[in-house]
Every structure is written in C-alpha cells, then in structure tokens.
Amino acid sequence: MDPETGRWYALDACELEQHQQMLSVLFHRGLEAELSRRIGVGWGTRTQEFAAPLTGMNGELSTK
C-alpha cells in the first residue's frame, strides 16, 4: 500500500520467483545425487536448468 495515496498495488514477486527457481535447482541436484547413490541410476546431459534426463538404471532393479 502506498502510504501517500492509500492505494494498494500488486506484489512484485520477481525476487520470490528467483528464490523459488534456485530452490528447485537445489532440490533436483539433491534428488539426482541420492538416486545415484541409493539405486545406481545415471543421468544424461541437462537440457533445462533443473532436470537431467534419466539414462541408466541398475539392472537388478529392472523387471523382465
């Protein structure tokens, strides 16, 4: 709210969006690391900022 006019304006969420994007990147990196460590999956080349494609999996986890 503008204290001089008393008018309400929309929230500028640009900074909040940047923080949300960074948290998303950190989440995906952590998830990739844990999945690699726990079940041996592999990751391809990252084409987007947040997610890398799954390229491989431990053969023992596959069902035939």
Secondary structure in CASP SS format (residue, H / E / C, confidence):
PFRMAT SS
TARGET T0000
AUTHOR 0000-0000-0000
METHOD secondary structure of the structure
MODEL  1
M C 1.00
D C 1.00
P C 1.00
E C 1.00
T C 1.00
G C 1.00
R C 1.00
W C 1.00
Y C 1.00
A C 1.00
L C 1.00
D C 1.00
A C 1.00
C H 1.00
E H 1.00
L H 1.00
E H 1.00
Q H 1.00
H H 1.00
Q H 1.00
Q H 1.00
M H 1.00
L H 1.00
S H 1.00
V H 1.00
L H 1.00
F H 1.00
H H 1.00
R H 1.00
G H 1.00
L H 1.00
E H 1.00
A H 1.00
E H 1.00
L H 1.00
S H 1.00
R H 1.00
R H 1.00
I H 1.00
G C 1.00
V C 1.00
G E 1.00
W E 1.00
G C 1.00
T C 1.00
R C 1.00
T C 1.00
Q C 1.00
E C 1.00
F C 1.00
A C 1.00
A C 1.00
P C 1.00
L E 1.00
T E 1.00
G E 1.00
M C 1.00
N C 1.00
G H 1.00
E H 1.00
L H 1.00
S C 1.00
T C 1.00
K C 1.00
END
